[in-house]
Amino acid sequence: MEESMPECLLELLAHIQAYEGLIKEWDTDKFKHNTPAIRFPGGVEEYINERYKKLKLSQAALQGNIAMSRSHWAARRSAKIKALFG
């Protein structure tokens, strides 16, 4: 987990804000500009794909631990039942 906002995401926010300003111009029938002053940043898609993969791996690991924990307790419960009732 990053300690600060990644640069590509900060650039993406700036790009979005530039588009919002452009849309306000269009709302007042000013069509001099048709693209935002700040371009869509490179690296955003790669960053998102990488982070998504890491999150899915973490999720799978956590789900595996939960499943392993459940099977562990089920095995212990079975052993106790066998010990009690033979």
Secondary structure per residue as TSV (DSSP state, phi and psi in degrees):
chain	resnum	aa	ss	phi	psi
A	1	M	-	360.0	131.2
A	2	E	-	-72.0	150.2
A	3	E	S	-85.9	-19.9
A	4	S	S	-138.8	168.0
A	5	M	-	-66.2	127.6
A	6	P	-	-61.1	145.5
A	7	E	H	-56.4	-40.7
A	8	C	H	-64.0	-31.8
A	9	L	H	-75.9	-35.3
A	10	L	H	-62.7	-41.7
A	11	E	H	-65.2	-36.5
A	12	L	H	-64.1	-42.4
A	13	L	H	-62.2	-39.9
A	14	A	H	-64.3	-40.8
A	15	H	H	-61.2	-44.6
A	16	I	H	-63.7	-42.7
A	17	Q	H	-64.0	-37.7
A	18	A	H	-63.5	-39.2
A	19	Y	H	-65.2	-38.7
A	20	E	H	-61.1	-40.1
A	21	G	H	-64.3	-40.0
A	22	L	H	-64.0	-41.7
A	23	I	H	-64.4	-37.9
A	24	K	H	-61.8	-38.9
A	25	E	H	-61.7	-45.9
A	26	W	H	-61.7	-36.0
A	27	D	H	-62.4	-23.5
A	28	T	T	-102.5	22.4
A	29	D	T	60.8	30.7
A	30	K	-	-105.0	107.5
A	31	F	-	-114.2	28.2
A	32	K	S	-63.3	-38.4
A	33	H	-	-108.7	138.4
A	34	N	-	-121.6	-0.2
A	35	T	S	-134.7	149.4
A	36	P	-	-69.7	156.4
A	37	A	S	-67.4	-25.4
A	38	I	S	-110.0	122.4
A	39	R	-	-73.0	160.2
A	40	F	-	-63.1	126.9
A	41	P	-	-73.0	146.0
A	42	G	T	-75.8	153.8
A	43	G	T	90.7	-10.4
A	44	V	H	-66.2	-47.9
A	45	E	H	-62.6	-42.2
A	46	E	H	-64.1	-42.5
A	47	Y	H	-61.1	-47.1
A	48	I	H	-63.7	-44.7
A	49	N	H	-61.3	-43.8
A	50	E	H	-63.3	-47.0
A	51	R	H	-65.0	-38.6
A	52	Y	H	-62.6	-44.4
A	53	K	H	-61.5	-43.0
A	54	K	H	-63.3	-40.7
A	55	L	H	-64.3	-41.3
A	56	K	H	-65.8	-37.7
A	57	L	H	-64.9	-42.3
A	58	S	H	-62.9	-42.4
A	59	Q	H	-62.0	-45.1
A	60	A	H	-62.8	-40.6
A	61	A	H	-63.5	-43.9
A	62	L	H	-64.5	-41.9
A	63	Q	H	-65.1	-36.4
A	64	G	H	-64.5	-41.5
A	65	N	H	-64.7	-40.0
A	66	I	H	-65.4	-44.8
A	67	A	H	-64.1	-41.5
A	68	M	H	-65.1	-40.1
A	69	S	H	-62.9	-43.8
A	70	R	H	-62.4	-43.3
A	71	S	H	-68.4	-33.7
A	72	H	H	-61.0	-48.4
A	73	W	H	-68.0	-35.1
A	74	A	H	-64.7	-40.5
A	75	A	H	-66.1	-40.9
A	76	R	H	-64.0	-40.8
A	77	R	H	-63.1	-43.8
A	78	S	H	-61.9	-41.7
A	79	A	H	-63.6	-40.8
A	80	K	H	-64.5	-42.4
A	81	I	H	-62.9	-43.8
A	82	K	H	-62.8	-40.5
A	83	A	H	-65.4	-37.2
A	84	L	H	-76.3	-41.9
A	85	F	H	-112.3	-2.8
A	86	G	-	65.0	360.0
